[in-house]
Amino acid sequence: MSLAIQNLHANIGDKEILKGLNLEIPKGEVHAIMGKNGSGKSTLAKIMAGHPAYEVTAGDVQLDGTTLLGIEPDVRSRMGLFLAFQYPMEIPGVTIANFLRAAQQARLVEGEELEAVAYYKDLYAKMDALKIDRAFTSRSVNEGFSGGEKKRCEILQMAMLNPSYAVLDETDSGLDIDALKIVSDGVNALRGPDRGFLVITHYQRLLDYIVPDVVHVMVDGRIVMSGDKDLALKLEAEGYDWVEKETAVAA
Amino acid sequence: MNTDTKPVKPEIGIDRSVGDFRYDVDYEYDAGIGLSEKTIEYISNVKDDPDWVRRFRLAAYRKFQDMPMPTHWASDDLENIVFDNIRYYLSQGTEAKRSWDDVPEAMKKTFERLGIPEQERKFLAGVEAQFDSEAAYSNIKAAVGEQGVIFVGSGEGLAKHPEIFRKWFGKVIPTGDNKFSALNSAVFSGGSFIYVPPGVKVTHPLQAYFRINAENFGQFERTLIIADEGSEVMYMEGCTAPKFETATLHSAVVELVAMKGAKIQYVTVQNWSANIFNLVTKRGLAHEEAEIKWIDCNIGSRLTMKYPGVIMKGRKARGEVISIALASDGQHQDTGAKMIHAADETTSNIVSKSISVGTGRSTYRGLVHVPKHLKGCKNNTECDALLINSHSRTDTYPAISVRGQGNACQHEASVSQISEEQIFYMQQRGISKAAAMSLSVNGFVNDLVQQFPMEYSVELKRLIELEMEGSVG
């Protein structure tokens, strides 16, 4: 059981962004991808989720052995894939409570109604854990939220939708240290044998709080190096130049 | 003979398919096709009009003939109305029944299928159900009637309460206000007449339902509501028609009169099929400290032109128009509001939200008039447009003339789109594209929908969902 990416090539317009990417995240593990700006990290996240702007030209993405390619984003979500966005969208007039309710309702078989009392109980418990004020339930999704509130709201959504694989795209960006701790605690609480995580980040700092099993380095649309959490520390201390030199030699 | 066109889902409130059916009806009275003085005479004879009404109709007919089609500012699509092809009066008699059991079978079945008797039992103080030209049913709850509230068809109001009817009829909207108010004044039939005595507060809504059943037909109801001093009333109207191949015309005139300190709320949830020309004139006259509020929801029709207005004639009178328009493929919603300030310290509020989908087109036209000699008047106007896909078009024509000192006016307008990124975000949470669209649209109008009575807001949301499902494909 894994989220597996094989030889993935993808374009936006005529520009190739992913150039033969391989990666496998077994259920129960937390993997991190680090890389410089422009290496294709966020593109990878969007392609996995099925963003319509990108074209996959070769390779495959499989969730527990089933291909995700050619499948609508909402179906991928219901199959168990979650993406915490780097820049969560504002949905004016749609409250968090109604939004998550619609998302949970979409997971029920047709004709079945979500049980409202249990839903709110669950929602409030998870909001409390993430230190989100309950008044937020009646606020429009992400509208007027601070950077930290948006990221906490992403984690809340993840907790409510209970995915089998979660991709966190630069979840640490724009967070101060207190917010980073809350968000990391929220993620760590969801770690377990039934879930795999892919944590995409620019900075090592996040990985002090969400300690990964495997760290991958992405350069120019490919994973060029993998290692344990010490690799992240080395990248933090020495930058990416040595990786590029080493892998250029190898190539 | 039963000519159901397709099965409908009975559990759904007021969606387009629920209205899309018809039963054949043998009309006892039929003015034939086309419009002439003879047509008007026929209508007057059937309705046994008093002389002043006969004269009123004929004068209006001449005005209608003299007035040009307002294509210099409105849509050219008006040219496609062929007045000679329309039937102006169809009924099975002029007397509305007080019991559903007495309503002719086909009509009764129609209204049952639209859920009207059920709504009446559940939450309404009174119901009038109009089928083509005349009300088939009209009744108010005994407790409301005992308070002296009158709620009857316009014909019955004219016959039985001439002293109130004649005093206000045609006074808020003059015959020659526009070509279609003139047409309505010539051939009007049906609509409601309501009188609420001083101090009486009608706690539940009164509802009228307008059903067009016949093809090539024009429905010209005429509604007059008078709320006497300190009284309160809420009136709701709904409307449907089956899908026809040819254009059908609905052209109503609605006049409201709120005496000192009275409150009138007029709620419209229109769900016309896509070949209806809906050209309606609605205006209220608010006396001192009175309040008139139009809550207007326009879904469906081929072309709707409707600008509910309030003339604030007395000091501290208040006018409000809350409107939602949804223009789907091939439809044009040309709507707005008119606020005429005619006394000191009068306030008006306009909130208009329009949604254009596909080739649908929304236009907002607003008129706010505050003359120079007045003091302490306020107007607030907000119009927001939401565009769904690149073919959509939206226009805003606000005409605001605020003169004098100490009068305030505020105008805000916005145009937004549902972006691909928003849809992707919602889809990533497992919500289908169509559901994401309807969620966004409902979000856009949410603050206005909450002002609708509960029963209507639920139906409205469902209706928007159905429209959006159809538009995503």
Interface residues (C-beta under 8 A of the other chain):
Chain A: A49 G50 H51 P52 A53 E72 P73 D74 R76 S77 R78 F82 L83 F85 P88 M89 E90 I91 P92 G93 V94 N98 F99 L100 A102 A103 A106 R107 S140 Q157 L161
Chain B: S416 S419 E420 E421 Q422 F424 Y425 M426 Q427 Q428 R429 G430 I431 S432 K433 A435 A436 L439 S440 N442 G443 F444 V445 N446 D447
